[in-house]
Amino acid sequence: MQLQLSFVLIILHCMDYIGCQQHSSSRHRQHKPISGVSSGCQQGGCLTCSDYNGCLSCKPRFFMHLERIGMKQIGVCMTSCPPGFYGTRSPERNTCTKCRSECDSCFNKNFCTHCRAGFYLHLGKCQENCPEGMVRSDTQRECILKCPADCESCVSSDMCKQCRPGLYQLSGMCHHVCPEDYEPNDKLMECIPQVHCEVGEWSEWSPCSKSGRTCGFKRGQETRTRQVMQYPSSFGKPCPEVSEIRECMVRRRKCPGRKKNERREGRNRNNRKDKENQEGRRERKREREREKERDTGEREDSVNRNKTEHRHRRGHETELVSPVDGPIQ
């Protein structure tokens, strides 16, 4: 009886063990990743993927990046790594590697390009304190040079890159007023060299002429010119005279091809001008004489008025004097 009971217990125990193994095997098959291309893989950069683990390998030139979703990591193929990671290439696969803890973004594990809050970039390193001669920039999160007072930004401690508003830059220095031989450029806010006027050589003197003619006169004029080679800037030296005129004298000669009528008309015009000039002089003389007569008449009238007023005053004073009393008897 005891042997039968023991046999039954052994059989039941074996049945429970077999059921447990089957359940464990089915659960293991449920979570086992399925390699190869799956219909659930939606990313274009994946070469192979699974429904459970995402991308298993990437196409050439893509980077493998593991994204954490809760306690689970999913493979993602990307053309470039996200911020905080840098890409490493190898013949087997391209992967995204996390930057150092103080780096917000980096080029590789030893060269940061942007720092996290509280750190400042200097020569590819993120530091809490900047070296001597440099100051911290909270906006850029970088160590920048300690510039002179007039500089907005600088290349070194004694060379400005950009001046403060209202100042002009020249050779790395900031000026309120540009030095000699320089002038301010308000658009560039720089001191630029002054440009002075430059002229060429004088031309030859022109033939002696008068009223556009080179004959029929004795005294005329000669001219010569020179060209402006470089016009001056606003503060540069202005250009000198570019033309000159001087008197000249030649032997009078008749103009070839002129007819007698033309010469006669010329003489008549000259005579008319002389006559008009004489009449004008006579008219001006008569006008001066009339003005002189008017001035003389006005002076005589003024003298007569003064004499009349004087007589009236004397007569009035005589009437005001009382008669003299006679002698006492």
Helices and strands as residue ranges (DSSP letters): H 2-31, E 46-50, E 54-58, E 63-69, E 72-78, E 85-88, E 95-98, E 103-108, E 111-115, E 120-122, E 125-127, E 134-137, E 142-145, E 151-156, E 159-163, E 168-170, E 173-175, E 182-185, E 190-193, E 198-199, E 219-225, E 228-230, E 243-249, H 260-320
